[in-house]
Structures are given as C-alpha cells and as structure tokens.
Amino acid sequence: MPYRFLMAGGGTGGHIFPALAVARLLRERGHDVLFAGTPEGMEARLVPEAGFRMEPVRIGGFNRAGLRKQVRTALQLPVSLGAATLIIRRFRPHAVFSMGGYVAGPVALAAVLRRVPLIIMEPNAVPGVTNRRLASFVYRALVGFEATKRWFPSERVELTGLPIREEFFRITPKTGGPFTLLITGGSRGSQSLNRASSESWILFRSSRTPIRIIHQCGASAAQELAAQFAASGLEGEVIPFIRDMPAAFAEADLVLGRSGAGGVGEIAAAGMASILVPLPFAADDHQRKNAATLVDAGAAHMVLDRDLTGERLFREVEDLRRHPEEREIMRERVRQFARPHAAERAAEVLEEAASIKKARRL
C-alpha cells in the first residue's frame, strides 16, 4: 500500500545523503516522498538532482550562532513553523522523517503539533537540542551510538546506525600503489584542514615521503590551493568537491577529516584507518564526542582543531604510514561501528508508523 512521507534534513551533505538513501528505498517500494529544505542549503541542489521534489522552509540556526543570527532566526521561527505546517496540511504525510539540520526543527515541531508520526534519526553521540526537546514526542528515535539511547524513552529508541551508501560497504582494503592520503573537510571544505594541509606539503616534499595526496578543499579555496599544490611537486590533486567519495576511499590508505556522523559512518562502513579532527564549533561539541567514541575503541586517531598544524599533520600521517600494522588494527576495530542495513530499517519503521496512521484515519 503506497504511503506519503515527508523528509526533513539539510544544510550539509551529512544530513542530506542519509535522508536520500532512505528516500530512494521508499520510492522503490512505491511510496510518494517529498522533501522540506532550505533554499540556501545543499539540499536545494542535491534533492532535485536525485529526482525528488522539495518544498522550501527558511530557517537559520541557534546553537553557537552569533547574537545577530540568533535574533534573525528567532524572528524566522513563526514563519518557518507556518511554512512547515502548510506543507504538512497540503501533502498530508503519513509520517515525517527528520534527519537533522536547521530545517528539521520547524518541520519536526509541526509534525508533533499536527499529530503526524515523527521518526527522527540522531546519528551523533549526543543529540542536538531539537531532538532532545522532542524526545518524548517521537514515534521512534533511530540512533547511531549505543550511548545515545539514554536520551530517549527506552521503548521508542533503536540502535540502527546512519544510512550509508552501499558502495562504502563494498570497499576492500587497498593493495599496491603509492601510499595515498585522502583529506576531506566535508562537502564545503574546512579552513583549518586546508591550512594545515598546505603547510605540510613542504615537509612531505623535503622528507621525500612517497605519498599521494587527494584533498577535497571546498569551492571557495579550490583555485588558490590547487595552484599551490601543483607548485609543491607532490603527487595527487586538490579539488573542490569529490562526487564519487566511495571511489576516493577505495584509492586511499588513510583518511584525515572531520568527525561528523556522516563522515564517521562512511569510515566505519569502508573500514578505513583515519585521523579525525572534530569541528570545534559543532553543536554540543558532538564531533569531538563522535571521534572520542572511535578513539576509545582503538579505531581512530584524533587531533583537536586547535592543535592541527602542518607539522602535526605531517607527523601523524608519517607515523601511520610507517606502521601498516596499526592501520590494519584500526580498520578491523572501526568496522564494529558499521551498520549496513540502517536505511532499510528506517524505511521499515516509517512504513510501520504510516500503516498505524492510515488505520486511525479509517
């Protein structure tokens, strides 16, 4: 029986790609799927490219935002809540799936007020403020870490992990070729990683380290960094955005990147050795807690953003390059955090909630 589902999530690829993974499954099963997103976020491009419709909801952020942005967001809240409510009234979804990001707040609240079953996915070690406040109202909370379950009613929380593209689970350990370091600061890049990476190039060059560097740097820094890298004489490339990230993982021996839930999930699914650099301004410091969970299990290394210099990057990478046995241990241990059927389980929960909602309407 076909149902209607509203998906809320956006801002960065870490929110959008998992929601799209679930949406594709729902579409394959014959359901109607609509997205709510911000016109400024990456969802405005990625959702239509995937063949889904998107309705706009304008909203900013509160957590660790400046006073001016907080005031602007507060003024937007009634309008964004009204827009989300109107979408729900028109589309009449049988269930709402919240993946996080600024847009998820008003959409999730509108779902609760309209008594539409709300399924949230909380992939971080510590839930965001919106999910914490809505914890007692959710139909089901799908979480990424065992420790996260304590924030939700025990009968309505389930450990599923984060939906990750199937291609990541099919990656096998690289054999042969030059030692390859993949650096990614996320879909928009990272100033800290860009700076440290560029500072390290002269060190890799002067030490004659046999290394190949692939660096996703974000669109704003791409032209300048690519020119500097070309002048360094090192093998590899600096590019603004990697569209086929599973292929990039397959070519890498080591990943250096942020520790958002999406990045950690991809590393776990692919069984990659990694150096994690938590974003210092992430809401509730969740990236550091995500990274610490892997570090405590011996599944990754962590360097705090304030400590990341070109020299520190060089030393960390060199240490792991010279010790393949340590990288192998990290690969083995990180796989315990991989959840290969998260998207399927999310789709099943949504269908379950929808069937109950439809039965009550009859």
ABEGO torsion letter per residue (X at the ends): XBBBBBBBEEGBAAAAAAAAAAAAAAAAAGBBBBBBBBAABAAAAAAAAAGBBBBBBBBBBABGBBAAAAAAAAAAAAAAAAAAAAAAAAAGBABBBBAEEAAAAAAAAAAAAAGBBBBBBBABABBBAAAAAAAAABABBBBABAAAAAABBAAABBBAEBBBBAAAAABBBBBEEBBBBBBBAEAAEBAAAAAAAAAAAAAAAAAGBBBBBBBBAEAAAAAAAAAAAAAAGBBEBBBABBABAAAAAAABABBBBBABAAAAAAAAAAGBBBBBBBBAABBGGAAAAAAAAAAAAGABBBBBAAABBAAAAAAAAAAAAABAAAAAAAAAAAAAABBAAAAAAAAAAAAAAAAAAAAAAX
